[in-house]
Structure formats: structure tokens, C-alpha cells
Amino acid sequence: MDASGRGPLAGLKVLEFGQIAAGPFAGSLLADLGADVVKVERPDGGDDMRRWPPIVAGASGAGYSENFASVNRNKRSVAVDLKDAPQLARLKRLCQQIDVIVENFRSGVLERLGLGYAALAQSNPRLVYCSINGYGQSGPYAGKGAFDATVQAISGIMSVTGETGGPPAKCGVPVGDFGAGVCAGNIESSNGNARVTPTPRIKVLRGICFFVMKILDCRVACSPSSSVSSSSYSFSPGRKPVKRIRMSLPGVYPDKRI
């Protein structure tokens, strides 16, 4: 982000309840485009990714996580104890001035604290609210936590990754977290900057995201599942399950040349 605060999203105020990767990555994309992103963290150490290696010495001599910095660049941070009533009340007042909220807590956590869309939209009807979680806001898995390796497995992307005849393998980068984060950041930036009014339901493929009445629900597990679409024909009736294809891509030249 330009140090002077310029950029296509300059003036957009974002509050991020993000932890680890997916939510913080979406927030960092908005910050890169000029939005003023404030990250809400626990007072007892903050986001767990602050302690993820590699830890290097900063200009002040204090150590910091390069992993944390990579998805939290260009943001400010505030420590809030969400279990403390006075602090929670002040945070709710802050939400009245916010244009966009990004969160990747488990489904229902912020609702129980009075920080869900339905509660906050009463005093801030222009709010664009983005929820990113493992398995969506409803259904049997809604309350479950999700790590990227877990959703790579359940989405099927590990079934096509690895050596032919070998065991399933995860991708080297967290494609579920980053895929959901990119999709969330793209739609937030488009709609948040336009100060949209409530819209009909829009289904964004290859996300998969749902934008409903200014509520954006990004399902991390669906993000990598869309990536196996080129192999999905192998699961159609009468076909054998898809095999791990190493470096090849059947039907595309130069197959097996890399």
C-alpha cells in the first residue's frame, strides 16, 4: 500500500477478525489496495501465527514471524478481550463506523458475542460482512474447525496429487486458505468500495462463495474442490476413480514433458 494511503480502496474501513491464514490473507489484499484494515487480536499473544517460524529479527531487534508478516502486511492491530463486557461494547460501537468486516472464526462464534451480521446491520445497514470458514454456515460440518490439510483431503485435491501409485499428498502451499481468501478479497473489494445496497443471491463459481444480502460466506473446503474440476470427469458413472497424475495433465500438451 502507498504510505500516503492512496489506492483504489482508499477510505474503505475494514475490521478483520482473522486468524492464521484465510481471513488474514483476504484482509491483506484489501490493505494492499489502500483500505484501512484494523486486525482484532487476543490480548494474550494475539494471532497464533505470530509464533510460526521462520522468526527473524526486525529493525528494533525484536523477533517477528515472516509467516505472520506475509498475510498481515499494511494493517493496524488492536487487542480486545471479547469476553470482557466493556471492551466488547466499545468494539460494537466501532463496528458502526466500519464498511467491511472479514472474519474466519468457527460458524456461530461471533453471533453468540453479538458481532454477527444480523446484530451489526441493525446499526450499520451499509455493512458488507464476509465470513470464511471450513464448511459453511449451515449443515452437519458447520461448527467444525478446519485446517488446510483437512480440507485438501475432504475436497479430493489430495487424491490427484502425488506420484502415480503412491499415497495421496497435500499441495506445498495452503491452496484452500489462499483460494478462499482471494475469492473473498475480490468480492469484498468490488462491493465494499461501491457501498452496495442488498443484492440478490449471486453464486460465484470456483470459490465457491455465496454473496447474500451483503453477507459473503466463503467455504474453504469448496475452494480446492473446484481445482480438481479438470479431473472430475473420472468420477462420472461408469468410470474408474481418478488416479494421481504426478506432473501430467491428460489431454493437454505438453503432457508429462515437465
Contacts in CASP RR format, 6 or more apart in sequence:
PFRMAT RR
TARGET T0000
AUTHOR 0000-0000-0000
METHOD contacts of the structure
MODEL  1
MDASGRGPLAGLKVLEFGQIAAGPFAGSLLADLGADVVKVERPDGGDDMR
RWPPIVAGASGAGYSENFASVNRNKRSVAVDLKDAPQLARLKRLCQQIDV
IVENFRSGVLERLGLGYAALAQSNPRLVYCSINGYGQSGPYAGKGAFDAT
VQAISGIMSVTGETGGPPAKCGVPVGDFGAGVCAGNIESSNGNARVTPTP
RIKVLRGICFFVMKILDCRVACSPSSSVSSSSYSFSPGRKPVKRIRMSLP
GVYPDKRI
1 7 0 8 1.000
1 31 0 8 1.000
1 32 0 8 1.000
1 33 0 8 1.000
1 34 0 8 1.000
1 74 0 8 1.000
2 34 0 8 1.000
5 34 0 8 1.000
6 34 0 8 1.000
7 33 0 8 1.000
7 34 0 8 1.000
8 33 0 8 1.000
8 34 0 8 1.000
8 189 0 8 1.000
8 193 0 8 1.000
9 30 0 8 1.000
9 33 0 8 1.000
9 34 0 8 1.000
9 35 0 8 1.000
9 189 0 8 1.000
9 193 0 8 1.000
10 34 0 8 1.000
10 35 0 8 1.000
11 34 0 8 1.000
11 35 0 8 1.000
11 36 0 8 1.000
12 30 0 8 1.000
12 34 0 8 1.000
12 35 0 8 1.000
12 36 0 8 1.000
12 99 0 8 1.000
12 100 0 8 1.000
12 192 0 8 1.000
12 193 0 8 1.000
13 35 0 8 1.000
13 36 0 8 1.000
13 38 0 8 1.000
13 97 0 8 1.000
13 98 0 8 1.000
13 99 0 8 1.000
13 100 0 8 1.000
14 27 0 8 1.000
14 30 0 8 1.000
14 31 0 8 1.000
14 35 0 8 1.000
14 36 0 8 1.000
14 37 0 8 1.000
14 38 0 8 1.000
14 98 0 8 1.000
14 99 0 8 1.000
14 100 0 8 1.000
14 101 0 8 1.000
14 102 0 8 1.000
14 188 0 8 1.000
15 37 0 8 1.000
15 38 0 8 1.000
15 40 0 8 1.000
15 94 0 8 1.000
15 95 0 8 1.000
15 98 0 8 1.000
15 100 0 8 1.000
15 101 0 8 1.000
15 102 0 8 1.000
16 23 0 8 1.000
16 24 0 8 1.000
16 26 0 8 1.000
16 27 0 8 1.000
16 37 0 8 1.000
16 38 0 8 1.000
16 39 0 8 1.000
16 40 0 8 1.000
16 75 0 8 1.000
16 101 0 8 1.000
16 102 0 8 1.000
16 103 0 8 1.000
17 40 0 8 1.000
17 101 0 8 1.000
17 102 0 8 1.000
17 103 0 8 1.000
17 104 0 8 1.000
17 105 0 8 1.000
17 110 0 8 1.000
17 115 0 8 1.000
18 24 0 8 1.000
18 27 0 8 1.000
18 39 0 8 1.000
18 40 0 8 1.000
18 47 0 8 1.000
18 102 0 8 1.000
18 103 0 8 1.000
18 104 0 8 1.000
18 105 0 8 1.000
19 47 0 8 1.000
19 48 0 8 1.000
19 49 0 8 1.000
19 104 0 8 1.000
19 105 0 8 1.000
20 47 0 8 1.000
20 48 0 8 1.000
20 49 0 8 1.000
20 104 0 8 1.000
20 177 0 8 1.000
21 49 0 8 1.000
21 71 0 8 1.000
21 148 0 8 1.000
21 174 0 8 1.000
21 177 0 8 1.000
21 178 0 8 1.000
22 104 0 8 1.000
22 132 0 8 1.000
22 176 0 8 1.000
22 177 0 8 1.000
22 178 0 8 1.000
22 179 0 8 1.000
22 180 0 8 1.000
22 181 0 8 1.000
22 184 0 8 1.000
22 218 0 8 1.000
22 220 0 8 1.000
23 102 0 8 1.000
23 103 0 8 1.000
23 104 0 8 1.000
23 132 0 8 1.000
23 181 0 8 1.000
23 184 0 8 1.000
24 39 0 8 1.000
24 47 0 8 1.000
24 49 0 8 1.000
24 71 0 8 1.000
24 72 0 8 1.000
25 71 0 8 1.000
25 177 0 8 1.000
25 178 0 8 1.000
25 181 0 8 1.000
25 182 0 8 1.000
26 102 0 8 1.000
26 130 0 8 1.000
26 132 0 8 1.000
26 180 0 8 1.000
26 181 0 8 1.000
26 182 0 8 1.000
26 184 0 8 1.000
26 185 0 8 1.000
26 188 0 8 1.000
26 218 0 8 1.000
27 35 0 8 1.000
27 37 0 8 1.000
27 75 0 8 1.000
27 102 0 8 1.000
27 185 0 8 1.000
28 37 0 8 1.000
28 70 0 8 1.000
28 71 0 8 1.000
28 72 0 8 1.000
28 73 0 8 1.000
28 74 0 8 1.000
28 75 0 8 1.000
29 181 0 8 1.000
29 182 0 8 1.000
29 185 0 8 1.000
29 186 0 8 1.000
29 189 0 8 1.000
30 37 0 8 1.000
30 100 0 8 1.000
30 102 0 8 1.000
30 185 0 8 1.000
30 188 0 8 1.000
30 189 0 8 1.000
31 37 0 8 1.000
31 73 0 8 1.000
31 74 0 8 1.000
31 75 0 8 1.000
32 73 0 8 1.000
32 74 0 8 1.000
33 189 0 8 1.000
34 74 0 8 1.000
35 100 0 8 1.000
35 189 0 8 1.000
36 76 0 8 1.000
37 74 0 8 1.000
37 75 0 8 1.000
37 76 0 8 1.000
38 75 0 8 1.000
38 76 0 8 1.000
38 77 0 8 1.000
38 78 0 8 1.000
39 47 0 8 1.000
39 72 0 8 1.000
39 75 0 8 1.000
39 76 0 8 1.000
39 77 0 8 1.000
39 78 0 8 1.000
40 77 0 8 1.000
40 78 0 8 1.000
40 80 0 8 1.000
40 91 0 8 1.000
41 47 0 8 1.000
41 77 0 8 1.000
41 78 0 8 1.000
41 79 0 8 1.000
41 80 0 8 1.000
42 79 0 8 1.000
42 80 0 8 1.000
42 81 0 8 1.000
43 79 0 8 1.000
43 80 0 8 1.000
43 81 0 8 1.000
46 79 0 8 1.000
47 68 0 8 1.000
47 72 0 8 1.000
49 65 0 8 1.000
49 67 0 8 1.000
49 68 0 8 1.000
49 71 0 8 1.000
49 72 0 8 1.000
50 64 0 8 1.000
50 65 0 8 1.000
50 68 0 8 1.000
51 65 0 8 1.000
52 65 0 8 1.000
52 67 0 8 1.000
52 68 0 8 1.000
53 65 0 8 1.000
53 67 0 8 1.000
54 65 0 8 1.000
54 66 0 8 1.000
54 67 0 8 1.000
55 63 0 8 1.000
55 64 0 8 1.000
55 65 0 8 1.000
55 66 0 8 1.000
56 63 0 8 1.000
56 64 0 8 1.000
56 66 0 8 1.000
57 63 0 8 1.000
58 64 0 8 1.000
80 87 0 8 1.000
80 88 0 8 1.000
80 91 0 8 1.000
81 87 0 8 1.000
81 88 0 8 1.000
82 88 0 8 1.000
82 91 0 8 1.000
82 113 0 8 1.000
82 115 0 8 1.000
88 113 0 8 1.000
91 115 0 8 1.000
92 114 0 8 1.000
92 115 0 8 1.000
92 120 0 8 1.000
95 101 0 8 1.000
95 115 0 8 1.000
95 120 0 8 1.000
95 123 0 8 1.000
95 124 0 8 1.000
95 127 0 8 1.000
96 120 0 8 1.000
96 123 0 8 1.000
96 124 0 8 1.000
97 124 0 8 1.000
98 124 0 8 1.000
98 127 0 8 1.000
99 126 0 8 1.000
99 127 0 8 1.000
99 128 0 8 1.000
99 192 0 8 1.000
99 195 0 8 1.000
100 127 0 8 1.000
100 128 0 8 1.000
100 129 0 8 1.000
100 130 0 8 1.000
100 188 0 8 1.000
100 192 0 8 1.000
101 120 0 8 1.000
101 127 0 8 1.000
101 128 0 8 1.000
101 129 0 8 1.000
101 130 0 8 1.000
102 130 0 8 1.000
102 132 0 8 1.000
102 184 0 8 1.000
102 185 0 8 1.000
102 188 0 8 1.000
103 110 0 8 1.000
103 115 0 8 1.000
103 129 0 8 1.000
103 130 0 8 1.000
103 131 0 8 1.000
103 132 0 8 1.000
104 131 0 8 1.000
104 132 0 8 1.000
104 133 0 8 1.000
105 133 0 8 1.000
106 133 0 8 1.000
106 143 0 8 1.000
106 144 0 8 1.000
106 145 0 8 1.000
107 131 0 8 1.000
107 133 0 8 1.000
107 135 0 8 1.000
107 136 0 8 1.000
107 137 0 8 1.000
107 138 0 8 1.000
107 142 0 8 1.000
107 143 0 8 1.000
108 116 0 8 1.000
108 137 0 8 1.000
108 143 0 8 1.000
110 116 0 8 1.000
111 118 0 8 1.000
111 119 0 8 1.000
114 120 0 8 1.000
116 129 0 8 1.000
117 127 0 8 1.000
117 129 0 8 1.000
117 131 0 8 1.000
117 214 0 8 1.000
117 215 0 8 1.000
120 127 0 8 1.000
120 129 0 8 1.000
121 127 0 8 1.000
121 129 0 8 1.000
121 214 0 8 1.000
126 195 0 8 1.000
127 214 0 8 1.000
128 188 0 8 1.000
128 191 0 8 1.000
128 192 0 8 1.000
128 196 0 8 1.000
128 214 0 8 1.000
128 216 0 8 1.000
129 214 0 8 1.000
129 215 0 8 1.000
129 216 0 8 1.000
130 184 0 8 1.000
130 185 0 8 1.000
130 187 0 8 1.000
130 188 0 8 1.000
130 215 0 8 1.000
130 216 0 8 1.000
130 218 0 8 1.000
131 137 0 8 1.000
131 215 0 8 1.000
131 216 0 8 1.000
131 217 0 8 1.000
131 218 0 8 1.000
132 180 0 8 1.000
132 181 0 8 1.000
132 184 0 8 1.000
132 217 0 8 1.000
132 218 0 8 1.000
132 220 0 8 1.000
133 142 0 8 1.000
133 143 0 8 1.000
133 145 0 8 1.000
133 146 0 8 1.000
133 217 0 8 1.000
133 218 0 8 1.000
133 219 0 8 1.000
133 220 0 8 1.000
134 141 0 8 1.000
134 144 0 8 1.000
134 145 0 8 1.000
134 146 0 8 1.000
134 151 0 8 1.000
134 219 0 8 1.000
134 220 0 8 1.000
134 221 0 8 1.000
135 141 0 8 1.000
135 142 0 8 1.000
135 143 0 8 1.000
135 144 0 8 1.000
135 146 0 8 1.000
135 219 0 8 1.000
135 220 0 8 1.000
135 221 0 8 1.000
136 142 0 8 1.000
136 217 0 8 1.000
136 219 0 8 1.000
137 217 0 8 1.000
141 221 0 8 1.000
146 220 0 8 1.000
146 221 0 8 1.000
148 170 0 8 1.000
148 174 0 8 1.000
148 175 0 8 1.000
148 176 0 8 1.000
148 177 0 8 1.000
148 220 0 8 1.000
149 170 0 8 1.000
151 176 0 8 1.000
151 220 0 8 1.000
151 221 0 8 1.000
151 223 0 8 1.000
151 224 0 8 1.000
152 158 0 8 1.000
152 161 0 8 1.000
152 170 0 8 1.000
152 171 0 8 1.000
152 175 0 8 1.000
152 176 0 8 1.000
152 224 0 8 1.000
153 168 0 8 1.000
153 170 0 8 1.000
154 221 0 8 1.000
155 176 0 8 1.000
155 221 0 8 1.000
155 222 0 8 1.000
155 223 0 8 1.000
155 224 0 8 1.000
155 225 0 8 1.000
155 228 0 8 1.000
156 224 0 8 1.000
156 225 0 8 1.000
156 228 0 8 1.000
157 171 0 8 1.000
157 175 0 8 1.000
157 224 0 8 1.000
157 225 0 8 1.000
157 227 0 8 1.000
157 228 0 8 1.000
158 168 0 8 1.000
158 169 0 8 1.000
158 170 0 8 1.000
159 168 0 8 1.000
159 228 0 8 1.000
159 241 0 8 1.000
159 242 0 8 1.000
159 244 0 8 1.000
160 228 0 8 1.000
160 231 0 8 1.000
160 242 0 8 1.000
160 243 0 8 1.000
160 244 0 8 1.000
160 245 0 8 1.000
161 168 0 8 1.000
161 169 0 8 1.000
161 170 0 8 1.000
161 171 0 8 1.000
161 244 0 8 1.000
162 168 0 8 1.000
162 169 0 8 1.000
162 244 0 8 1.000
162 245 0 8 1.000
162 246 0 8 1.000
163 169 0 8 1.000
163 244 0 8 1.000
163 246 0 8 1.000
164 243 0 8 1.000
164 244 0 8 1.000
164 245 0 8 1.000
164 246 0 8 1.000
165 243 0 8 1.000
165 244 0 8 1.000
166 244 0 8 1.000
168 244 0 8 1.000
169 244 0 8 1.000
171 224 0 8 1.000
175 223 0 8 1.000
175 224 0 8 1.000
175 227 0 8 1.000
176 220 0 8 1.000
176 221 0 8 1.000
176 223 0 8 1.000
176 224 0 8 1.000
177 220 0 8 1.000
179 207 0 8 1.000
179 223 0 8 1.000
179 224 0 8 1.000
180 207 0 8 1.000
180 209 0 8 1.000
180 218 0 8 1.000
180 219 0 8 1.000
180 220 0 8 1.000
180 223 0 8 1.000
181 218 0 8 1.000
183 204 0 8 1.000
183 206 0 8 1.000
183 207 0 8 1.000
183 209 0 8 1.000
183 218 0 8 1.000
183 223 0 8 1.000
184 209 0 8 1.000
184 216 0 8 1.000
184 218 0 8 1.000
187 204 0 8 1.000
187 209 0 8 1.000
187 211 0 8 1.000
187 216 0 8 1.000
188 216 0 8 1.000
191 199 0 8 1.000
191 211 0 8 1.000
191 214 0 8 1.000
196 214 0 8 1.000
198 213 0 8 1.000
198 214 0 8 1.000
199 211 0 8 1.000
199 213 0 8 1.000
199 214 0 8 1.000
201 210 0 8 1.000
201 211 0 8 1.000
201 212 0 8 1.000
202 210 0 8 1.000
202 211 0 8 1.000
203 209 0 8 1.000
203 210 0 8 1.000
204 210 0 8 1.000
204 211 0 8 1.000
205 226 0 8 1.000
206 226 0 8 1.000
206 229 0 8 1.000
207 218 0 8 1.000
207 219 0 8 1.000
207 222 0 8 1.000
207 223 0 8 1.000
207 226 0 8 1.000
208 219 0 8 1.000
208 222 0 8 1.000
208 223 0 8 1.000
208 225 0 8 1.000
208 226 0 8 1.000
209 216 0 8 1.000
209 217 0 8 1.000
209 218 0 8 1.000
209 219 0 8 1.000
210 216 0 8 1.000
210 217 0 8 1.000
228 242 0 8 1.000
230 249 0 8 1.000
231 242 0 8 1.000
231 245 0 8 1.000
232 242 0 8 1.000
233 239 0 8 1.000
234 240 0 8 1.000
234 241 0 8 1.000
234 242 0 8 1.000
234 243 0 8 1.000
235 241 0 8 1.000
235 242 0 8 1.000
247 256 0 8 1.000
247 258 0 8 1.000
248 255 0 8 1.000
248 256 0 8 1.000
249 255 0 8 1.000
END
